[in-house]
């Protein structure tokens, strides 16, 4: 018997599988890339600052068409941010699109439906990517891994 309880995962295994499946489905219709990064604590006052750091660390600014999107979440701090690279940020509609996507995710988070909220958010982001960066057989490679990245 352990003296210390095992730390509860940020997302249940089933929810993790649903999020990864949503990423793969969204990316099937686009040359864009989606990543999800989850951690307990943010370490910054503004989650967008941490999202920028993670975006760079994960090499997301190096996609061929500058169309990567990151969904960042710090569970214990109740913070999240959605960050799109230069091209997708502008083509999707600027601040209004991103604020609407964040608002949709926030509604699910308020209800404690984290996994479901991530899936819906990924679907919204995937539709924007597919509209502005449709699938191109000439660029069929997956530039970034689809799995969820877990921080500290």
CORKA-V230693 format. One record per residue. RES is the residue in three letters. OMEGA is omega in radians with two decimals (none if undefined). Layout:
res->[RES	RES]
omega->[OMEGA	OMEGA]
This chain:
res->[UNK	UNK	UNK	UNK	UNK	UNK	UNK	UNK	UNK	UNK	UNK	UNK	UNK	UNK	UNK	UNK	UNK	UNK	UNK	UNK	UNK	UNK	UNK	UNK	UNK	UNK	UNK	UNK	UNK	UNK	UNK	UNK	UNK	UNK	UNK	UNK	UNK	UNK	UNK	UNK	UNK	UNK	UNK	UNK	UNK	UNK	UNK	UNK	UNK	UNK	UNK	UNK	UNK	UNK	UNK	UNK	UNK	UNK	UNK	UNK	UNK	UNK	UNK	UNK	UNK	UNK	UNK	UNK	UNK	UNK	UNK	UNK	UNK	UNK	UNK	UNK	UNK	UNK	UNK	UNK	UNK	UNK	UNK	UNK	UNK	UNK	UNK	UNK	UNK	UNK	UNK	UNK	UNK	UNK	UNK	UNK	UNK	UNK	UNK	UNK	UNK	UNK	UNK	UNK	UNK	UNK	UNK	UNK	UNK	UNK	UNK	UNK	UNK	UNK	UNK	UNK	UNK	UNK	UNK	UNK	UNK	UNK	UNK	UNK	UNK	UNK	UNK	UNK	UNK	UNK	UNK	UNK	UNK	UNK	UNK	UNK	UNK	UNK	UNK	UNK	UNK	UNK	UNK	UNK	UNK	UNK	UNK	UNK	UNK	UNK	UNK	UNK]
omega->[-3.13	3.09	-3.11	3.13	3.08	3.14	3.14	3.12	-3.13	3.07	3.07	-3.11	-3.13	3.11	3.09	3.13	3.12	3.13	3.13	3.10	3.11	3.09	-3.12	3.13	-3.14	-3.11	-3.14	-3.10	-3.02	2.96	-3.13	-3.13	3.10	3.05	3.05	-3.14	-3.11	3.05	-3.11	-3.06	-3.06	-3.11	3.07	3.07	-3.11	-3.13	3.13	3.09	3.10	3.13	3.10	3.14	3.13	3.13	3.13	-3.10	-3.13	3.11	-3.06	3.12	-3.08	3.10	-3.05	-3.07	3.13	-3.07	3.11	3.13	3.12	2.96	-3.09	3.12	3.04	-2.98	-3.05	-3.12	-3.14	3.14	3.00	3.09	3.05	-3.08	3.07	3.09	-3.01	-3.03	-3.12	3.11	-3.10	-3.06	-3.12	3.08	3.10	-3.00	-3.07	3.14	-3.05	3.08	3.10	3.10	3.12	3.13	3.12	3.11	-3.11	3.11	3.12	-3.12	3.11	-3.14	-3.13	-3.11	-3.03	-3.13	3.14	3.12	3.10	3.13	3.14	3.13	3.11	3.11	3.11	-3.13	3.13	3.11	3.11	3.11	-3.13	-3.14	-3.02	3.11	-3.07	3.11	3.13	-3.10	3.10	3.10	-3.03	-3.10	3.07	-3.03	-3.11	3.12	-3.09	-3.05	3.08	3.07	3.14	3.07	-3.11	none]
